[in-house]
Amino acid sequence: MPFHFFVAWRYLCGAQAREGGGRFLRFITFVAVGGVTVGVATLLLALAIVRGFSQEIEAKIIGFGAHVQVENVRHAPLDGAQDMMSHIISRSEVAGLQPVVNEFVLLRRSETEIDGISLWGTDSLPAYVKDEVVAGTSDLAPDGILRPPLIIGNRLAMNLGLSLGDRVTMLSTRNLHGASIIGMRPRFKQFDVGGIFETSLADFDETYVFTDITAARQLLNYKPDEVTRIDVTLHDVELAFSVARSLEEELGIAVLARTIFEIYRGLFAWVNLQEAIIPLVIGVLIVVAAFNIMGALLMVVLEKTREIGVMAAMGAARYSIRRLYSLLGLLIGTAGTIAGLVLALVCGFIQLRYGVITLPAEAYYMSIAPVALHWTDFALVSVVSLILCGASSYLPARFASRIDPIKVIRFS
């Protein structure tokens, strides 16, 4: 074993200091290791939670609106939907699509309980919403019953006091003709509450209501080949912008294709802001830990001044002493980094398994803090931590290598 590594290891593991200061010196070393541990673990957990937020928000939003939405630029129904869908599905980037009839209507339970909602008619419930159905069925097909089923959000059900099997009436004033709407009767259709979903997205759970696309067309006076929009799901979400632009060129000037990131720009901007700022803020902890290592090494140098003089008098070169203390700082950083990685893994798995950290769903769109552990984060944080810890040991190591052995031995 090399000389400088052997001595550095002894110092790290608790070599005694002079005049009974060993306990204090070990305490300083533990504080330095603990500082790196807390800094690394905190940074990794912050990154994991931010990544978890990003993935959860993206999954929830895309679950409602797919990757690309194709609609009429004049906010009118798209005509010739079948031909348009045949063209879109022929693209290699497209994994699937759904026709959607979507308009704002009034949902009436009684004379006093009425609310404005967004009616979403489609062939089948979106996969994400289907997984979030907490009561009843996720099947939109009328299946021979008199009234088509309605899948509503849990928040809306609580607001109107609705439960499974309740009959509701929807009213639409779309395409009413005449000089004035006053005195004209809106179209209406009755539905039965067939299922209740809960996504923790309050704005969605109390706004969107799903039903069969044929029933939605009847209520909203759509033609058989008309839809409000076409939801397109891609094999790779990274291709959303390029596919949207090419679809606009291929389908004509009257068609508007928007990515999910453009439609919900505010939500994604909020997530991106967290991803950009939190690592920078929390990363300061590792810098503070590096200064702790610098202070700990300076304390070790002061306590080991006589030993440094003896080693120099016995022939230890200056670069060996400098390497010894640089290695000691690197060992402290390595020990703290490893402990931080283990602590972050343990805390991450506890959160994944038990959901210890809870959140108000109204503010964060989820009730439990999500965690996404990525090996790239662990590798990057480890490298940055070791580099900072190694750099912070340079000044104490240089100071130790310049100690004059004659003066130290004479006056110690």
Residue pairs with C-beta under 8 A, 6 or more apart in sequence:
3 316
3 320
3 324
4 320
4 321
4 323
4 324
4 327
5 327
7 311
7 324
8 324
8 325
8 327
8 328
8 331
9 331
11 29
11 300
11 304
11 328
12 29
12 328
12 331
12 332
12 335
14 22
14 26
14 29
15 22
16 22
17 24
17 25
17 303
17 304
18 303
18 306
21 303
25 299
25 300
25 303
28 295
28 296
28 299
28 300
29 296
29 300
29 332
31 292
31 296
32 289
32 292
32 293
32 295
32 296
32 332
32 336
33 332
33 335
33 336
33 339
34 336
35 288
35 289
35 292
35 293
35 336
36 286
36 289
36 290
36 292
36 293
36 332
36 333
36 335
36 336
36 337
36 339
36 340
36 385
36 389
37 336
37 337
37 339
37 340
37 343
38 285
38 289
38 340
39 285
39 286
39 288
39 289
39 336
39 340
39 385
40 286
40 289
40 336
40 337
40 339
40 340
40 341
40 343
40 344
40 381
40 382
40 385
41 339
41 340
41 341
41 343
41 344
41 347
42 282
42 285
43 279
43 282
43 283
43 285
43 286
43 381
44 340
44 341
44 344
44 348
44 377
44 378
44 381
45 344
45 347
45 348
45 371
46 278
46 279
46 282
47 278
47 279
47 374
47 377
47 381
48 344
48 348
48 371
48 372
48 373
48 374
48 377
49 369
49 370
49 371
50 271
50 274
50 275
50 278
50 279
51 275
51 372
51 374
51 377
52 369
52 370
52 371
52 372
53 271
53 274
53 364
53 370
54 271
54 274
54 275
54 372
55 370
55 372
56 365
56 366
56 370
57 267
57 268
57 271
57 365
58 237
58 268
58 271
59 128
60 128
60 199
60 200
60 201
60 204
60 365
61 260
61 264
61 267
61 268
62 128
62 237
62 260
63 126
63 127
63 128
63 129
63 199
64 126
64 128
64 129
64 199
64 201
64 204
64 208
65 231
65 260
65 263
65 264
66 97
66 98
66 126
66 231
66 232
66 233
66 260
67 232
67 233
67 234
67 237
67 240
67 243
67 259
67 260
68 231
68 232
68 234
68 240
68 243
68 244
68 247
68 257
68 258
68 259
68 260
69 229
69 230
69 231
69 232
69 257
69 258
69 260
69 263
70 78
70 84
70 88
70 229
70 230
70 232
70 247
70 251
70 255
70 256
70 257
71 78
71 228
71 229
71 230
71 255
71 256
71 257
71 258
72 78
72 254
72 255
72 256
73 253
73 254
73 255
73 256
74 254
77 222
77 223
77 226
77 227
77 228
78 84
78 226
78 227
78 228
78 229
78 230
78 255
79 223
79 225
79 226
80 225
81 99
81 225
81 226
81 227
81 230
82 225
84 230
84 251
84 255
85 97
85 99
85 230
87 250
87 251
88 94
88 97
88 230
88 232
88 247
89 96
89 97
91 243
93 234
93 235
93 236
93 239
93 243
94 232
94 233
94 234
94 235
94 243
95 233
95 234
95 235
96 232
96 233
97 230
97 231
97 232
97 233
98 122
98 123
98 124
98 126
98 230
98 231
98 233
99 122
99 123
99 213
99 227
99 230
100 120
100 121
100 122
100 213
100 227
100 228
100 229
100 230
100 231
101 119
101 120
101 121
101 122
101 213
101 216
101 217
101 220
101 222
101 226
101 227
101 228
102 118
102 119
102 120
102 121
102 228
102 229
103 118
103 119
103 172
103 174
103 216
103 220
103 228
104 116
104 117
104 118
104 119
105 116
105 117
105 118
105 119
105 170
105 171
105 172
105 219
105 220
106 114
106 115
106 116
106 117
106 170
106 171
106 172
106 186
107 114
107 115
107 116
107 117
107 156
107 160
107 168
107 169
107 170
107 209
108 114
108 168
108 169
108 170
108 171
109 160
109 161
109 162
109 166
109 168
109 169
113 160
113 161
115 156
115 159
115 160
117 156
117 207
117 208
117 209
118 207
118 208
118 209
119 170
119 172
119 209
119 211
119 216
119 219
119 220
120 208
120 209
120 210
120 211
120 216
121 210
121 211
121 212
121 213
121 214
121 215
121 216
121 217
121 220
122 140
122 210
122 212
122 213
123 140
123 212
123 213
124 130
124 140
125 133
125 138
125 139
125 140
125 151
125 210
126 231
128 199
129 138
129 151
129 197
129 199
129 210
130 138
132 197
132 198
132 199
133 151
133 195
133 196
133 197
134 154
134 196
134 197
134 198
135 164
135 195
135 196
136 151
136 164
136 193
136 194
136 195
136 196
137 149
137 194
137 195
138 151
138 195
138 197
139 149
139 194
139 195
140 148
140 149
140 151
140 210
140 211
140 212
141 149
141 212
142 148
142 149
142 212
142 215
145 192
147 167
147 190
147 191
147 192
148 191
148 192
148 211
148 212
148 214
148 215
149 191
149 192
149 193
149 194
149 195
149 211
149 212
150 168
150 191
150 192
150 193
150 194
150 195
150 209
150 210
150 211
151 194
151 195
151 196
151 197
151 209
151 210
151 211
152 162
152 193
152 195
152 196
152 197
152 209
152 210
153 196
153 197
153 198
153 199
153 204
153 205
153 206
153 207
153 208
153 209
154 196
154 197
154 198
154 205
155 198
155 202
155 205
155 206
156 162
156 205
156 206
156 207
156 209
157 163
157 193
157 196
159 206
160 168
162 168
162 193
163 193
164 193
164 194
164 195
164 196
165 192
165 193
166 192
166 193
167 190
167 191
167 192
167 193
168 190
168 191
168 192
168 193
169 188
169 189
169 190
169 191
170 188
170 189
170 190
170 191
170 219
171 186
171 187
171 188
172 186
172 187
172 188
172 219
172 220
172 221
173 181
173 186
173 187
174 187
174 220
174 221
175 221
176 184
176 186
178 184
187 219
187 220
187 221
188 219
189 215
189 218
189 219
191 211
191 215
197 205
198 205
199 205
200 361
200 365
200 366
200 367
201 365
202 361
202 362
202 365
213 227
216 222
217 223
217 224
217 226
232 243
232 247
234 240
234 243
240 259
240 260
240 261
241 259
241 261
243 257
244 257
244 258
244 259
244 262
245 257
247 255
247 257
248 255
248 256
248 257
251 257
261 268
283 384
286 381
286 384
286 385
286 388
287 388
289 336
289 385
289 388
289 389
290 333
290 388
290 389
290 391
290 392
291 392
293 329
293 332
293 333
293 389
293 392
293 393
294 329
294 392
294 393
294 395
294 396
296 332
297 325
297 328
297 329
297 332
297 392
297 393
297 396
297 397
298 396
298 399
300 325
300 328
300 396
301 308
301 325
301 396
301 399
301 400
301 403
304 400
305 403
305 408
305 412
306 408
306 409
306 412
308 321
308 400
308 403
308 405
308 408
309 403
309 404
309 405
309 406
309 407
309 408
309 409
309 412
310 405
310 409
311 320
311 321
312 318
312 321
312 403
312 405
313 405
313 406
313 409
318 401
318 402
319 401
321 397
321 400
321 401
321 403
322 397
322 398
322 400
322 401
323 397
324 397
324 400
325 393
325 396
325 397
325 400
325 401
326 390
326 393
326 394
326 397
328 393
329 389
329 390
329 392
329 393
329 396
329 397
330 386
330 389
330 390
330 393
332 389
332 393
333 385
333 386
333 388
333 389
333 390
333 392
333 393
334 386
334 389
336 385
336 389
337 381
337 382
337 385
337 386
337 389
340 385
341 378
341 382
344 373
344 378
345 373
348 371
348 373
350 356
351 357
351 368
351 369
351 371
352 371
355 368
355 369
357 368
357 369
358 367
358 368
358 369
359 366
359 367
359 368
359 369
360 367
361 367
